[in-house]
């Protein structure tokens, strides 16, 4: 519907929210503040339609702060390495998190996102789980440059 992938994602996410969140719960679970990095949008367009649907539901759970469904996705801090005492992945005061989009399948999808110190989340990347997964940041991402989708 849109030529711009960011506009298309915004539309798809709002549509998913409207379909997934029951009418009686919409006031309690409005769409929160989020943004998408260029890396997220690049990873998003690589997904199949089925994977996109699953990812949209996961992002709705995250952005609308749907604690029940979100708990099942097991959001957790992304550690710097697999060590028991490894530090968390930081970008300034922002903290990187990961949650399950899929579970129990080979190369199950994971969503990486930043909880922003200023509030809201930045979607960083979605893709298959890897044994050791870290976040590679470009200089631009370290500077905090990303495209804002919704405020």
C-alpha positions as CSV (number, residue, x, y, z in Angstrom):
1,X,0.0,0.0,0.0
2,X,3.0,2.3,0.7
3,X,6.2,2.7,-1.2
4,X,8.1,3.7,2.0
5,X,8.8,0.5,4.1
6,X,8.6,2.6,7.3
7,X,5.1,3.8,6.4
8,X,4.0,0.3,5.4
9,X,5.3,-1.1,8.7
10,X,3.5,1.6,10.7
11,X,0.2,0.9,8.9
12,X,0.7,-2.9,9.3
13,X,1.4,-2.5,13.0
14,X,-1.6,-0.3,13.7
15,X,-3.8,-2.8,11.7
16,X,-2.4,-5.7,13.8
17,X,-3.0,-3.8,17.0
18,X,-6.6,-3.1,15.9
19,X,-7.1,-6.9,15.2
20,X,-5.2,-8.4,18.1
21,X,-6.2,-6.2,21.0
22,X,-9.9,-6.7,22.0
23,X,-12.1,-3.6,21.8
24,X,-12.6,-3.7,25.6
25,X,-8.8,-3.7,26.2
26,X,-7.8,-0.9,23.7
27,X,-8.0,1.9,26.3
28,X,-5.8,-0.1,28.7
29,X,-3.3,-1.1,26.0
30,X,-2.9,1.8,23.6
31,X,0.0,1.8,21.1
32,X,3.0,3.1,22.9
33,X,6.0,5.2,21.7
34,X,8.2,3.3,19.3
35,X,10.6,3.8,16.4
36,X,12.3,1.6,13.9
37,X,16.0,1.5,13.0
38,X,17.0,1.2,9.3
39,X,18.4,-2.3,10.3
40,X,15.0,-3.3,11.6
41,X,13.3,-2.3,8.4
42,X,16.0,-4.1,6.3
43,X,15.5,-7.3,8.4
44,X,11.7,-6.9,8.2
45,X,11.5,-6.9,4.4
46,X,13.5,-10.2,4.3
47,X,10.7,-12.0,6.3
48,X,8.0,-14.2,4.7
49,X,4.4,-13.1,5.1
50,X,3.9,-15.7,7.8
51,X,6.9,-14.5,9.7
52,X,5.8,-10.9,9.4
53,X,2.4,-11.7,10.9
54,X,4.1,-13.4,13.9
55,X,6.5,-10.5,14.2
56,X,3.6,-7.9,14.1
57,X,1.8,-9.8,17.0
58,X,5.1,-9.8,19.0
59,X,5.6,-6.0,18.4
60,X,2.0,-5.3,19.4
61,X,2.5,-7.2,22.7
62,X,5.6,-5.2,23.3
63,X,4.5,-1.7,22.2
64,X,1.0,-2.0,23.8
65,X,2.6,-3.4,26.9
66,X,0.4,-6.5,27.0
67,X,2.0,-8.1,30.0
68,X,0.2,-11.5,29.8
69,X,1.1,-12.3,26.2
70,X,4.4,-10.5,26.5
71,X,5.5,-12.7,29.4
72,X,5.1,-15.8,27.2
73,X,7.6,-14.2,24.8
74,X,10.2,-14.2,27.6
75,X,11.7,-10.8,27.1
76,X,15.2,-10.7,28.5
77,X,18.3,-8.5,28.5
78,X,20.7,-9.1,25.7
79,X,24.1,-10.0,27.3
80,X,27.5,-9.1,25.8
81,X,28.4,-12.8,25.7
82,X,27.2,-16.2,27.1
83,X,29.1,-15.9,30.4
84,X,27.1,-16.2,33.6
85,X,28.1,-12.7,34.7
86,X,28.2,-11.0,31.3
87,X,27.2,-7.4,31.2
88,X,24.2,-6.2,29.3
89,X,24.3,-4.6,25.9
90,X,24.1,-0.8,26.2
91,X,24.0,2.2,23.9
92,X,24.5,5.2,26.1
93,X,21.6,4.9,28.6
94,X,19.5,2.7,26.3
95,X,19.4,-1.1,27.1
96,X,19.1,-3.8,24.5
97,X,16.5,-6.6,25.0
98,X,15.4,-9.6,23.1
99,X,12.1,-11.5,23.0
100,X,10.8,-14.6,21.3
101,X,8.7,-14.1,18.1
102,X,8.6,-17.9,17.6
103,X,9.5,-20.8,19.9
104,X,10.2,-24.5,19.4
105,X,11.2,-24.3,15.7
106,X,14.5,-24.4,14.0
107,X,16.0,-20.9,13.7
108,X,13.1,-19.4,15.6
109,X,12.7,-15.7,15.1
110,X,13.9,-13.2,17.8
111,X,13.1,-9.5,18.1
112,X,15.9,-7.3,19.3
113,X,14.9,-3.8,20.6
114,X,16.3,-1.0,22.7
115,X,14.4,0.3,25.8
116,X,15.1,3.9,25.4
117,X,16.1,6.0,28.5
118,X,13.8,8.7,27.2
119,X,10.9,6.3,27.0
120,X,9.5,4.0,24.4
121,X,11.3,1.4,22.4
122,X,13.4,1.3,19.2
123,X,13.0,-1.9,17.1
124,X,16.5,-2.9,16.2
125,X,16.3,-6.2,14.2
126,X,14.2,-9.3,13.7
127,X,15.7,-12.6,12.6
128,X,16.5,-16.2,13.3
129,X,18.1,-17.2,16.6
130,X,21.8,-17.9,16.6
131,X,23.7,-19.7,19.3
132,X,25.7,-16.7,20.2
133,X,23.9,-13.5,19.3
134,X,25.3,-10.1,19.8
135,X,24.3,-6.7,18.4
136,X,26.6,-5.2,15.8
137,X,26.2,-1.5,15.8
138,X,27.2,0.8,13.0
139,X,28.7,4.2,13.9
140,X,25.4,5.8,12.9
141,X,23.4,3.6,15.3
142,X,25.8,4.3,18.1
143,X,25.1,8.0,17.5
144,X,21.4,7.1,18.1
145,X,20.4,7.9,14.5
146,X,17.2,6.1,13.5
147,X,14.0,6.9,11.8
148,X,11.1,7.7,14.1
149,X,7.9,6.0,13.0
150,X,5.4,6.9,15.7
151,X,5.6,9.2,18.7
